[in-house]
Amino acid sequence: MPEKADPFELVKGIAMVGLQGQTQNPGDYTDEEGLLVCGKCGKRKQSWVHIPDNNSQDRKILVRAKCLCEQRQEQLEKEQEEKRKAMLQVQRLREASLMDKRLEESTFDKFKVNGENSKNFRMCQRYATGFDEMVKKNQGLILWGGVGTGKSFAAACIANYLLKQGVPVVMTSFVRLLEIIQNGGDGVQRLLSRLNKAKLVIFDDLGAERGTDYALEKVYNIVDGRYRSMLPMILTTNLTITQMKEETDTRYSRIYDRLFQTCFPMQFTGDSFRKKEAARRYSEMEAFLNGE
């Protein structure tokens, strides 16, 4: 029979490797037991452990230990690595989100709150912070209202908040979605895979699209699939709720009907932010050119 391994010798070999890699910093010293002590925190960087050998004799081995300084440094490095991985995960999620570049910087702290949209701001923020509950309830949103009233911005605020928390979100427009589907190829399957895996899907500008029967059937399948999988959706649209409910084209009406079953309608009103911004820029330029 092969000779039984000696646990003492095994541990001793491992301990020696650890001690060889240990550095003695300026200020470190050896105490009365011959153990290395950290000169900063005063805690031992070595210790004795007792291991029985094959003869059941208790023998001690010098092993490397971690002082408070090393423990804190290890914890700091661990936190930094976790932060790096989290940032990398967020970046990957953002790259997979299909979000329009102009919306990537949309955040709640940049939300221009006024008397017309303060309620919507609170509701969208509440949706984002309570997203786990929204997923349990399969609860989505329909953000509807006139052009330029902040619907896409609000939806992007929710998306960016969740992406920062590491939640997989896809935000795309129905126009872009139909273009990819109608062009066919490998892009369709990759897109469908993203839409199926995302915790939240945001469809921007519902009603602006014009698609073939085949493409609209695909859209319905996506919406229906998320409905059946209990995964929430957010839609933005310039259409009114009445227009959607009274739609006579069955290709669209059945999409809308499915959305109404899980999405809470939220109206956005007021003057167009885009028109206000254009007017402001016009006034600034006019003043500059007039030397004012």
ChimeraX attribute file (.defattr): number of C-alpha atoms within 10 A of each C-alpha:
attribute: neighborCount
match mode: 1-to-1
recipient: residues
	/A:1	3
	/A:2	4
	/A:3	5
	/A:4	7
	/A:5	10
	/A:6	13
	/A:7	13
	/A:8	19
	/A:9	15
	/A:10	11
	/A:11	15
	/A:12	17
	/A:13	12
	/A:14	11
	/A:15	15
	/A:16	15
	/A:17	12
	/A:18	14
	/A:19	15
	/A:20	9
	/A:21	9
	/A:22	13
	/A:23	9
	/A:24	13
	/A:25	11
	/A:26	9
	/A:27	10
	/A:28	18
	/A:29	16
	/A:30	14
	/A:31	10
	/A:32	6
	/A:33	8
	/A:34	11
	/A:35	16
	/A:36	21
	/A:37	23
	/A:38	22
	/A:39	17
	/A:40	13
	/A:41	12
	/A:42	15
	/A:43	16
	/A:44	20
	/A:45	24
	/A:46	20
	/A:47	17
	/A:48	14
	/A:49	12
	/A:50	12
	/A:51	17
	/A:52	14
	/A:53	16
	/A:54	13
	/A:55	7
	/A:56	9
	/A:57	11
	/A:58	12
	/A:59	12
	/A:60	15
	/A:61	17
	/A:62	18
	/A:63	19
	/A:64	21
	/A:65	19
	/A:66	16
	/A:67	20
	/A:68	16
	/A:69	16
	/A:70	14
	/A:71	12
	/A:72	12
	/A:73	12
	/A:74	13
	/A:75	12
	/A:76	12
	/A:77	12
	/A:78	12
	/A:79	12
	/A:80	12
	/A:81	12
	/A:82	12
	/A:83	12
	/A:84	12
	/A:85	12
	/A:86	15
	/A:87	15
	/A:88	13
	/A:89	18
	/A:90	20
	/A:91	15
	/A:92	14
	/A:93	19
	/A:94	22
	/A:95	11
	/A:96	16
	/A:97	23
	/A:98	16
	/A:99	20
	/A:100	11
	/A:101	8
	/A:102	9
	/A:103	17
	/A:104	15
	/A:105	12
	/A:106	20
	/A:107	18
	/A:108	19
	/A:109	8
	/A:110	10
	/A:111	15
	/A:112	11
	/A:113	14
	/A:114	10
	/A:115	7
	/A:116	13
	/A:117	18
	/A:118	12
	/A:119	14
	/A:120	19
	/A:121	18
	/A:122	13
	/A:123	13
	/A:124	19
	/A:125	18
	/A:126	12
	/A:127	17
	/A:128	19
	/A:129	14
	/A:130	11
	/A:131	21
	/A:132	12
	/A:133	12
	/A:134	15
	/A:135	16
	/A:136	11
	/A:137	13
	/A:138	21
	/A:139	20
	/A:140	26
	/A:141	21
	/A:142	24
	/A:143	29
	/A:144	24
	/A:145	20
	/A:146	17
	/A:147	20
	/A:148	18
	/A:149	22
	/A:150	25
	/A:151	26
	/A:152	24
	/A:153	21
	/A:154	23
	/A:155	25
	/A:156	24
	/A:157	25
	/A:158	25
	/A:159	29
	/A:160	26
	/A:161	17
	/A:162	19
	/A:163	20
	/A:164	16
	/A:165	13
	/A:166	18
	/A:167	19
	/A:168	23
	/A:169	26
	/A:170	26
	/A:171	27
	/A:172	19
	/A:173	21
	/A:174	23
	/A:175	17
	/A:176	14
	/A:177	21
	/A:178	21
	/A:179	16
	/A:180	17
	/A:181	22
	/A:182	16
	/A:183	11
	/A:184	12
	/A:185	10
	/A:186	10
	/A:187	12
	/A:188	18
	/A:189	13
	/A:190	11
	/A:191	16
	/A:192	15
	/A:193	11
	/A:194	18
	/A:195	23
	/A:196	18
	/A:197	14
	/A:198	21
	/A:199	20
	/A:200	25
	/A:201	25
	/A:202	28
	/A:203	23
	/A:204	25
	/A:205	21
	/A:206	18
	/A:207	14
	/A:208	13
	/A:209	14
	/A:210	12
	/A:211	18
	/A:212	12
	/A:213	10
	/A:214	12
	/A:215	19
	/A:216	21
	/A:217	15
	/A:218	18
	/A:219	21
	/A:220	19
	/A:221	13
	/A:222	16
	/A:223	23
	/A:224	16
	/A:225	14
	/A:226	21
	/A:227	19
	/A:228	10
	/A:229	11
	/A:230	16
	/A:231	23
	/A:232	25
	/A:233	26
	/A:234	23
	/A:235	26
	/A:236	28
	/A:237	22
	/A:238	21
	/A:239	17
	/A:240	15
	/A:241	18
	/A:242	8
	/A:243	11
	/A:244	18
	/A:245	13
	/A:246	11
	/A:247	14
	/A:248	11
	/A:249	8
	/A:250	10
	/A:251	17
	/A:252	16
	/A:253	17
	/A:254	17
	/A:255	19
	/A:256	20
	/A:257	14
	/A:258	14
	/A:259	23
	/A:260	17
	/A:261	12
	/A:262	20
	/A:263	19
	/A:264	14
	/A:265	18
	/A:266	18
	/A:267	18
	/A:268	22
	/A:269	17
	/A:270	15
	/A:271	14
	/A:272	14
	/A:273	14
	/A:274	13
	/A:275	13
	/A:276	12
	/A:277	11
	/A:278	12
	/A:279	12
	/A:280	12
	/A:281	12
	/A:282	12
	/A:283	12
	/A:284	13
	/A:285	13
	/A:286	12
	/A:287	11
	/A:288	10
	/A:289	9
	/A:290	8
	/A:291	7
	/A:292	8
